[in-house]
């Protein structure tokens, strides 16, 4: 995508006919499609690694650590906006 973006940038610099080159709308469509495909393939890769590393459903199985339980040593902080506890 960066190569295409650089090519469009160079085209807009050397196109003296108008301020906006006619290739910019095509670049916008290209970036929209590229972004969608990138995110969808990223989700697939993330799911593949989650399965491979055994991390599917980890959030449901995760227990709270007893070291972080509410005790006397825990400091309570109030919100600077409305004064309520966090």
N, C-alpha and C positions, 0 to 999 in steps of 0.2 A: 504494500500500500504506500510505503514511503517513496518508492521509485516512481509510482504513478503520480503521487502528489508533487514530487519535485519536477516531473515533466510538465504538469499543469502549471506550476509556478513559473517555470521558464517560459512557457507559452504565453502567460499573461504579461510577463515582462517585455517580451518582444512583439506583442500584438499592439501596435500603436493606433489601430482603428478605433478602439473603444476602451473604456476603463475596465469592463468585465469581459473576459474572453468567452466565446461561445462554448468552450469546453468545460466550464465550471459546472453547469448542471449535470453533465455526464460524470464528472468526478464525484459530485454529491450522491448520485445513484450508486456509483461504484463503492464508495465508502459505506453507504447504508447496507448494501449487500455483503460486503466484506466483514463489517462489524457483526451482522447477524450470524453469518457462517462461523466466524471466529468464536463467538460466545457459545453457539450450539456445539461445536467441536470441543470447546473447553469443558463443557458440562459432561460430554461423553468421556473425555479423558479423566476427569475428576471421578466419575462414577467407576471407571475401570480401575483406577488406582485404589479407590475405597474398597472395592471387592478384592483386589489383589492383596491389600494390606490388612484385610479383615476389620475395616472400620465402618462397615455399614451398620447403622442402628446404634452407633457408639453413644450418642447423646442420651438415648433412652436407658442404656445400661450403666451410665456413669453415676457413681455415688458421690455425695458431698464428702469432702475430706474433713476428718474430725479436727485437724489442726486449725481449721478456719471456722469452727463452731462459735456461736455467740457465747462469750464468757465475760468475766469481769475485766480482763485485759483489753477487750475490744473497745476502741475509741469511737464514739458516735459523732458524726459530723452533720451539722445542719446546713441546709441549702442557703446560699447567700441571697437567693432571690426571694423566697417566701418563708424561710426559717424552719421548714419542715425537715424531719429526718430523712436521710437517703435510704 
